[in-house]
Amino acid sequence: TLLRPGAIWGAGRLWNGHLGQPLGPTLVLMEKAGQVPLCHVTRAAEALVSAAETAPRTEVFNILDDDLPNRARYVATLQAGGWPRFVLPFSWRILAGAARLAALVPGLPERLPGLLRRPVLAVRMMPLGYDGRAGADALRLRRQPVFDDLMSDALQGGARHG
């Protein structure tokens, strides 16, 4: 059984690259749409234990939270916790244009940061949707609290819903 968890998150681990670029108190938000493929740490642990305790199978499962927020909702919830203080919208499509130009220079793309390499940028910024229902069903994972409650606990450093 192969498990593919989303971005593991929880208290002390709230950031992931699907949101944009942090710059001190500011977040450069490059896209509002698209789900953030999250897997709360308790969900990841539950999936791993369940997979280890069940008969092996030759299947691949995405392990994701039940309530996946889009980027705008995730950032708004983060802001309620105090960061980012400012959100600067910036179209990732501008960076895609710069990446297209950089690709014309032999050897340059490999030396650039991910946000200036087209494949990395596309994976991080394009509005995508994710489905973890098959994995949750096969591993008999419990329903989770909604994202807002999990994030509230994470911002407080607690584990009420663990």
N, C-alpha and C positions, 0 to 999 in steps of 0.2 A: 504494500500500500504506500503510495507516494502522496504526501500532504504538501500543498502549496499555500501556506498562510499568506494573507495580505500583510500590509505594514503593521508590525507588532506595535501596540501602543498601550499606555496605562500611566499610572502615576510616575512622574519623572521622565516619561518618554512620550511627548505629545507632538513632536515635530516629525514631518516626513517630506520628502522631496516632491511630492505631488502638489504641494501648496504654492510654490513659487520660490522666491529668494529672500531670506531674512537679511536685513541690514540694520543692526541695532534695534531701536524701538519700532522700526518700520518693516512691513512685509510688502515686497513687490509681488502683487498678486497677478499672475499672468493668465488666469482663466477662472471664471466663476462656476461654470458648468462641469459636469462629469463627476462621477462618484469618486470618493477617496477610498481606495481598497484597504479597509482597516480590518485588523484581527486583534481584538482586545487580548491582553496577555492571559486572562483567565480562559478565554475561548481557545486559544492556542494550546494551553496546558490540557484542557479537557479533551481536545481533539487528539493530542498525542497519546494521552493515557488510554482513551477509547480505542485508538488504532492498535496500540500495543496489546490490549486485552482481548481483541477480537481475532477471529481467524484471518490469516493473511489472505489478501486478494490482490489481483493484478489490476489495480485501478488507481487513477489519479484524481484527487479531490482538491478543489479550491476551498480553503478554510477562511471564511469571512464572517464579519459581524452580520447580524440579522438586519440592523438598521444602518445602512451606509449613507452618510451625509454627502451632499455635493460640496465642492470647495467653499462656496459662499457660506453655507451653514456651518461648516467646520471652523472657518476663520471667525465668523460671528461669535461662536461659542468660545473660541480661544480668547477673543477680545473681552468677553465678559469676565474672564479670569485675569485680565490685566495686560496681556500681550497679544497681538501687537497694538501699540498705541495709535499707529497710523497705518492705513492700507493704501498703497499706491497702485492703482490699476495700470498694467502695462501689457500690451498684447504680445504673447509669445510668438505670434506670426512675424513680428519684426525680427526677432532672433532667428526664426527659421530662414528668413531672407539672408541674414548675415551668414548663417551656416551654409546656405547654398553657395554663396560667394567663396567662403573659406574652402569648400570642397573642391574648388577649381585649382587650389594651390597644392601640389603634391606634398604629402607628408604633414601638412598643417593640421588637418582635422584631428589626428591622433594626439596632438599636443594641446588641444584646446579643452577647456572645461566642458562638462556634459551639456550645459545649456547652449553651447555653440556647436554641438554635434547633432545633426538632424535626427538620427535614430533615437538617441537619448532624450532629446527635447520632445520628440513626438510621443514617446512612452510616458513621459512625465506630465505633459501638458494637454494633450488632446482629450476632449470629453469622451470618456469611455464608460461603459456600464459593466458591472461584475456580478456573477451569480455564484453563491456558495451553498445554495439549497441542497444540491445533491450530496455534498460532503456532510452537511449537517444532518440530513436524513439518514444516510448510510451509517454514520457514526453515532446516531441517536443523541445528538447534542441538544442540551436544554435550550429553550428560548431565552434570549437575553433581554435585559432591560433596554429601553430605548437609548439611542446615542446620547441624548442630552443628559440623562441620568448617569450614564457611565462617565461622560466627560466631567460632570460636576464632581463626581467622586475622585476622578483623576486629578482635577485641579486642586482639590482639598487634600490630596495625598492619601486618601482613604481607600477602602476596599469594601464598602457597604454591600455592593452587589456581587462580590466574588463568589 
